[in-house]
């Protein structure tokens, strides 16, 4: 996203399946959250955060469910 949007991106919001915990513990809830292990390969929260570690963004993660979250990144303000 950063490469596509260039330096103009200020905020990136990703809301999707992302594992905060082992998904096997929530098999009874797969249909509720729209997860199917035969068709999905969600990242862990740690993998999602790692995508931004070398970029100038502040990362906030909001857990909506042990398998669903929203990741919000805001570009760090440069003080000159």
C-alpha positions as CSV (number, residue, x, y, z in Angstrom):
1,X,0.0,0.0,0.0
2,X,2.8,2.4,0.8
3,X,4.5,1.7,-2.5
4,X,1.3,2.3,-4.4
5,X,0.2,5.4,-2.5
6,X,3.6,6.9,-2.2
7,X,4.5,9.4,0.4
8,X,1.0,10.9,0.4
9,X,-0.5,8.2,2.6
10,X,-1.2,9.4,6.1
11,X,-3.4,6.6,7.4
12,X,-3.9,2.9,6.5
13,X,-6.8,1.0,8.1
14,X,-7.1,-2.8,7.7
15,X,-10.0,-4.6,9.2
16,X,-10.0,-8.4,8.6
17,X,-9.4,-11.8,10.0
18,X,-6.2,-11.7,12.0
19,X,-5.3,-14.1,14.7
20,X,-4.7,-12.9,18.2
21,X,-5.0,-16.5,19.5
22,X,-4.9,-20.0,18.2
23,X,-7.9,-20.4,15.9
24,X,-8.5,-24.0,16.9
25,X,-10.0,-22.7,20.2
26,X,-12.9,-21.0,18.3
27,X,-14.1,-23.6,15.8
28,X,-17.7,-23.1,16.9
29,X,-17.5,-19.5,15.9
30,X,-15.9,-19.9,12.4
31,X,-19.2,-19.3,10.6
32,X,-20.0,-16.2,12.7
33,X,-16.8,-14.4,11.7
34,X,-16.7,-15.8,8.1
35,X,-13.6,-17.9,8.6
36,X,-13.0,-21.2,6.8
37,X,-9.6,-22.8,7.2
38,X,-10.1,-24.5,3.8
39,X,-10.2,-21.1,2.0
40,X,-8.5,-18.6,4.2
41,X,-5.0,-18.1,5.4
42,X,-5.1,-15.0,7.8
43,X,-2.0,-13.6,9.3
44,X,-1.3,-13.3,13.0
45,X,-1.4,-9.9,14.5
46,X,2.4,-10.1,14.9
47,X,2.8,-10.7,11.1
48,X,0.6,-7.7,10.3
49,X,2.5,-5.4,12.6
50,X,5.8,-6.6,11.2
51,X,4.8,-5.3,7.8
52,X,5.1,-1.8,9.2
53,X,8.2,-2.0,11.4
54,X,10.5,-0.4,9.0
55,X,8.1,2.3,7.9
56,X,7.4,5.7,9.5
57,X,3.9,4.7,10.9
58,X,2.5,4.5,14.4
59,X,0.5,1.3,14.7
60,X,-2.7,0.8,16.8
61,X,-4.4,-2.6,16.9
62,X,-8.0,-3.1,18.0
63,X,-9.1,-6.6,18.9
64,X,-12.8,-7.2,18.0
65,X,-12.7,-10.9,18.5
66,X,-9.8,-13.4,19.1
67,X,-9.7,-13.9,15.3
68,X,-10.8,-10.5,14.0
69,X,-9.2,-7.1,14.4
70,X,-8.6,-3.7,13.0
71,X,-5.1,-2.4,12.4
72,X,-4.8,1.4,12.1
73,X,-1.5,3.0,11.1
74,X,-0.8,6.7,11.1
75,X,2.2,8.3,9.5
76,X,4.6,9.8,12.1
77,X,4.7,13.5,12.0
78,X,8.1,14.9,11.1
79,X,9.1,17.8,13.2
80,X,11.5,20.2,11.5
